[in-house]
Amino acid sequence: QGFRTMAVGTLAEAQAILGKGDGRIRAVVSDLRLKDGSGIDLLAWMKEKGVETPVVIMTALDGVEGVAQDAQ
């Protein structure tokens, strides 16, 4: 399909790349838990900065209860 991917390991790296606003990033797939924050933190930051890139947040947590707690 011609997709190219980029991997980053931290919230700060994602913010730096998305903050450039050059339109290169067409979609974001994030883990709920990041080394320096969370996927929810990334969503909040994107909303604050007006970044309208679609986001999918996933996690490997064992139960829905943990996800619900992190999302609050």
C-alpha positions in Angstrom: 0.0 0.0 0.0 3.0 2.3 0.2 2.7 3.2 3.8 5.8 4.3 5.7 6.0 4.1 9.5 8.0 5.8 12.2 8.5 4.5 15.7 9.1 6.7 18.8 9.3 5.6 22.4 8.2 8.5 24.4 5.5 11.1 24.7 8.1 13.9 24.2 9.3 12.4 20.9 5.7 12.1 19.6 5.0 15.7 20.6 8.2 16.9 18.8 7.3 15.1 15.6 3.6 16.0 15.7 4.4 19.6 16.7 6.2 20.2 13.4 2.8 20.3 11.7 4.2 19.5 8.3 1.4 17.1 7.4 3.7 14.1 7.1 2.0 12.1 9.9 -1.4 10.8 8.7 -2.3 8.6 11.7 -0.9 7.8 15.1 -1.0 4.4 16.9 -0.1 4.8 20.5 0.2 2.6 23.5 -1.8 3.7 26.5 1.3 3.6 28.7 4.4 5.5 27.5 7.7 5.9 29.3 7.0 9.5 30.2 3.2 9.8 30.1 0.2 8.1 28.4 -1.7 7.9 25.2 -4.4 10.0 27.0 -1.7 12.7 27.7 -0.9 12.6 24.0 -4.5 13.1 23.0 -4.9 16.0 25.4 -1.8 17.7 24.1 -2.9 17.2 20.5 -6.3 18.8 21.3 -4.6 21.7 23.0 -2.3 22.2 20.0 -5.1 21.7 17.4 -3.4 18.6 15.9 -6.3 16.8 14.1 -4.4 13.6 13.2 -6.5 10.4 13.7 -5.3 8.4 16.8 -5.7 4.8 17.8 -4.7 4.0 21.4 -4.0 0.3 22.3 -2.7 -1.4 25.4 -1.6 -4.9 26.5 -3.0 -4.4 30.0 -4.7 -7.5 31.5 -8.1 -6.1 32.2 -10.5 -3.4 31.3 -10.5 -2.1 34.8 -6.9 -0.9 34.4 -7.7 0.9 31.2 -10.6 2.7 32.7 -8.5 3.9 35.6 -5.7 5.2 33.3 -8.2 7.0 31.1 -9.6 9.1 34.0 
